[in-house]
Amino acid sequence: MDPVAQSGDSQEMIFDTEIRGEVQKILQPSMENDAKFQELKQFLIDWINNELQQEHIVVKSLEEDLFDGLILHHLLEKIGQIKLDVEEITLTASNQKRKLGVILEAVSECLQLGERPMKWNLSLIYNKDILATLHLLVALAQRFQPDLPLPPDVSVEVIVMEPTRTGMKTGKAVEVLTGSRDEGSTPKKDAFDELFDLNLDKINDVKQAMVDFVNKQLVNLSLTVTDLDSQVFADGVILLLLIGQLEGYFINLGTFHLSPKSPEEKVQNVTLALDLLMDGRVLENSVDPTEIVNRDLKTTLRVLYSLFHKHSKS
């Protein structure tokens, strides 16, 4: 069924299995008629067409025109001044995927993603996944043209699917495509944006400091966190217990899922935790709960540091 899975190329099989066994998200069909969603799509189409006008390239559909890597190749060279050693035209599926893989690897290096989870991969882009395609384009625009006035506050409802031992579990969540910004201004970078952009060597030091801080608070609960790259904060349980310890909240076990089974239950847990932090003015800006659930390291560190900043001297 999947064109990558049907290929005999072992490298293609690896890319196809990147998302097997993991949480997958599908756009709610009703969101296709959402005005903000359509505005973002059209804005990105106009942006690409303007950038590639001299090359006589015209994009009409993000899903249909970007999947094979041709336009992404030209766009990356234009906005990033990055020359890639790939074929200009690729006709076969295997060559298209190979070219797309080279392009996405270059994108990862440009964005300095390292081992951080991405919201796109070769399989998703090649199979015309609109969410992955939008996340990729927004990331490129923010990296190379930070003053570009992307439509703000664009979020969509998605169907979240997670394979389990007994079958497939589904739920609903909200996916943030672009964040908020003040009228006439662009989003400002914080210390963690700068850390991930310029000081990658220091990330491990910050991670260890947060682990030490968390373990110090959870010692009375006989809980230990070993690292931040695992799923330890992704279901919201440890985060809620940590907030309860630090903020002096008694969080009734009936108000959250102690053993969340589905992505929806994890999102509900994390949403509750973030709401508590916002209500207590520990967090200054809202955070997308799905980024915690999807183990986005920068977002997880940002949330933990907000607690560390308030309580480390107490």
C-alpha positions in Angstrom: 0.0 0.0 0.0 2.8 2.4 0.9 4.9 3.1 -2.3 8.1 3.1 -0.2 7.3 -0.2 1.5 6.7 -1.8 -1.9 10.2 -0.8 -3.1 13.1 -3.2 -3.0 15.6 -0.5 -2.1 16.7 -1.2 1.5 17.4 2.5 2.2 13.9 3.4 1.2 12.6 0.7 3.6 14.5 2.3 6.4 12.8 5.7 5.8 9.4 4.1 5.6 9.8 2.4 9.0 10.7 5.7 10.6 7.2 6.3 11.7 6.0 2.7 12.1 5.1 1.9 15.7 5.0 5.6 16.6 2.3 8.2 17.0 0.9 9.4 13.7 -1.3 12.4 13.0 -3.8 13.0 10.3 -5.5 16.2 9.6 -9.2 16.3 10.4 -11.1 16.5 7.1 -13.1 19.4 8.3 -10.0 21.5 8.7 -9.6 21.7 5.0 -12.2 24.4 5.1 -10.6 26.3 8.0 -9.9 29.9 6.9 -6.6 30.2 8.8 -5.3 26.9 7.6 -6.1 27.9 4.0 -4.5 31.3 4.5 -1.2 29.7 5.7 -1.2 27.3 2.7 -1.8 30.1 0.2 0.8 32.3 1.9 3.5 29.6 1.6 2.5 29.0 -2.0 2.8 32.7 -2.8 6.1 32.9 -0.9 7.7 30.0 -2.9 6.4 31.3 -6.2 7.9 34.7 -5.4 11.2 33.2 -4.4 11.4 31.0 -7.5 9.9 33.4 -10.0 13.1 33.9 -12.0 13.4 30.2 -12.4 9.9 30.1 -13.9 8.7 27.7 -11.2 5.0 27.9 -10.3 3.6 26.0 -7.3 -0.2 25.3 -7.3 -0.5 22.7 -4.6 1.9 22.1 -1.6 1.0 18.4 -1.5 1.3 17.7 -5.2 4.2 19.9 -6.1 6.7 19.5 -3.3 6.8 15.7 -2.6 9.5 14.7 -5.1 12.2 17.2 -3.9 12.5 19.3 -7.1 11.0 22.5 -5.7 12.5 22.0 -2.2 15.9 21.7 -4.0 15.5 25.0 -5.7 14.0 26.7 -2.7 16.8 25.6 -0.4 19.4 26.9 -2.9 17.6 30.2 -3.2 16.9 31.1 0.4 19.8 29.3 2.0 22.4 29.7 -0.6 23.1 25.9 -0.3 24.3 23.9 -3.2 23.4 20.3 -3.2 25.0 17.5 -5.3 21.8 16.0 -6.6 20.2 15.4 -9.9 18.1 18.3 -11.3 15.3 16.0 -12.7 14.5 12.6 -11.2 11.8 10.5 -12.8 11.8 7.2 -10.9 10.4 6.8 -7.4 13.7 5.4 -6.1 15.7 8.4 -7.4 13.1 10.9 -6.2 13.3 9.4 -2.7 17.1 9.3 -2.7 17.2 13.0 -3.8 14.6 14.0 -1.2 16.7 12.2 1.5 19.7 14.3 0.6 17.6 17.5 0.7 16.1 16.7 4.1 19.5 15.8 5.6 20.7 19.2 4.4 17.6 20.9 6.0 18.3 19.1 9.3 21.9 20.4 9.3 20.8 23.9 8.4 18.2 23.9 11.2 20.8 22.4 13.5 18.3 19.7 14.6 20.8 17.1 15.6 19.0 14.3 17.3 16.0 16.3 18.1 12.7 14.9 16.8 11.4 16.4 13.6 7.8 16.9 12.5 8.5 15.6 9.1 10.6 12.8 7.5 11.2 11.4 4.0 8.2 9.1 4.1 5.7 11.8 5.2 6.9 14.3 2.6 7.0 11.9 -0.2 3.6 10.6 0.6 2.2 14.2 0.5 1.4 14.6 4.1 0.2 18.2 4.4 1.0 18.6 8.1 4.6 17.5 7.6 5.0 19.6 4.5 3.7 22.7 6.3 5.9 22.1 9.3 8.9 21.8 7.0 8.1 25.0 5.1 7.4 27.0 8.2 10.7 25.9 9.7 12.6 26.9 6.6 10.9 30.3 6.5 11.6 31.0 10.1 15.2 29.9 9.8 16.2 31.8 6.6 13.6 34.6 6.5 12.7 35.3 10.2 11.0 38.6 9.2 8.6 36.9 6.9 5.1 37.7 8.2 3.7 34.2 8.5 0.0 34.1 9.4 0.0 33.8 13.2 -2.0 31.5 15.5 -2.6 28.7 13.0 -3.7 25.5 14.7 -5.5 22.5 13.3 -7.4 19.6 14.8 -5.8 16.2 14.1 -6.6 12.6 14.6 -3.8 10.9 16.6 -3.2 7.2 16.0 -1.0 5.1 18.2 -0.4 1.4 17.7 -0.6 -0.8 20.8 -0.3 -4.5 21.5 -4.0 -4.9 21.2 -4.6 -2.7 18.1 -4.7 0.9 17.1 -5.9 3.6 19.5 -7.1 6.9 18.2 -7.7 10.3 19.8 -7.9 13.9 18.9 -5.4 16.7 19.5 -4.6 20.3 18.4 -1.5 20.7 16.2 0.2 24.2 16.2 1.5 25.2 12.9 2.5 28.8 13.6 2.7 30.6 17.0 1.4 33.9 18.2 3.0 37.3 17.7 2.2 40.8 18.6 0.7 43.0 15.8 3.5 44.2 13.5 6.2 42.2 15.2 7.9 38.8 14.7 8.2 36.2 17.4 11.2 36.8 19.7 13.7 34.1 20.4 14.3 33.1 24.0 17.4 31.7 25.7 16.5 28.2 24.5 16.2 29.2 20.9 19.7 30.7 21.2 21.0 27.6 23.0 19.9 25.3 20.2 21.0 27.7 17.5 24.4 28.5 18.7 25.5 26.5 21.7 24.8 22.9 21.0 27.7 21.7 23.1 26.0 23.2 26.2 22.7 21.4 25.7 23.8 18.3 27.5 24.9 20.4 30.5 21.5 22.0 30.7 19.8 18.6 30.3 21.8 17.2 33.2 21.1 20.2 35.4 17.3 19.8 34.8 17.6 16.0 35.6 19.4 16.8 38.9 16.8 19.4 39.8 13.8 17.1 39.0 15.3 14.2 40.9 15.9 16.4 44.0 12.2 17.3 44.0 10.9 13.8 43.4 13.1 12.0 46.0 10.2 11.9 48.5 8.1 10.1 45.9 10.8 7.5 45.3 10.9 8.5 41.6 14.1 8.9 39.5 14.5 10.5 36.1 17.6 9.3 34.2 17.4 11.5 31.1 15.1 13.9 29.1 15.3 12.1 25.8 13.1 9.2 26.9 9.3 9.3 27.2 9.5 10.2 30.9 7.7 13.6 30.5 5.7 12.8 27.4 2.7 11.4 29.2 2.4 14.3 31.7 2.4 12.1 34.8 5.9 13.0 36.1 5.3 16.6 35.1 2.1 16.8 37.2 3.7 15.1 40.2 6.7 17.6 39.9 4.3 20.6 39.8 2.4 19.2 42.8 5.6 18.9 44.8 7.0 22.4 43.9 3.8 24.4 43.8 2.2 22.8 46.8 -0.8 21.5 44.8 -2.8 18.5 45.8 -3.7 17.1 42.4 -6.5 14.5 42.8 -5.6 11.3 41.0 -9.1 11.4 39.5 -8.3 14.6 37.6 -5.7 13.0 35.3 -4.7 9.7 33.8 -2.1 8.0 36.1 -1.4 5.4 33.4 -2.4 7.1 30.1 -3.0 4.6 27.3 -3.7 6.8 24.3 -2.2 10.0 22.8 -5.4 11.8 23.7 -5.0 10.9 27.4 -1.3 12.0 27.3 -2.3 15.4 25.8 -5.0 15.8 28.5 -2.4 15.2 31.2 0.1 17.6 29.7 -2.6 20.2 29.1 -3.6 20.1 32.7 0.1 20.5 33.8 0.6 23.5 31.4 -2.7 25.1 32.6 -1.5 24.9 36.2 1.8 26.5 35.2 0.0 29.3 33.3 -2.4 29.9 36.2 0.5 30.1 38.6 2.4 32.4 36.3 5.3 30.0 36.2 5.1 30.0 32.4 5.0 33.4 30.6 3.9 32.1 27.2 1.6 29.3 26.2 3.0 26.0 25.1 1.6 23.5 22.7 1.0 20.3 24.7 1.6 18.0 21.7 5.2 19.2 21.6 5.7 17.7 25.1 3.9 14.5 24.1 6.0 14.2 21.0 9.2 14.6 23.1 10.3 18.0 21.7 13.4 18.5 23.8 13.5 22.3 23.5 9.9 22.7 24.6 10.4 20.2 27.5 13.5 22.0 28.7 11.7 25.4 28.4 8.9 24.1 30.7 11.3 22.5 33.2 13.5 25.5 33.4 10.5 27.7 34.2 10.0 25.6 37.4 13.8 25.6 38.0 14.0 29.3 37.7 11.3 29.8 40.3 12.2 27.2 42.8 16.0 26.5 42.5 16.8 29.1 45.2 14.0 28.2 47.5 
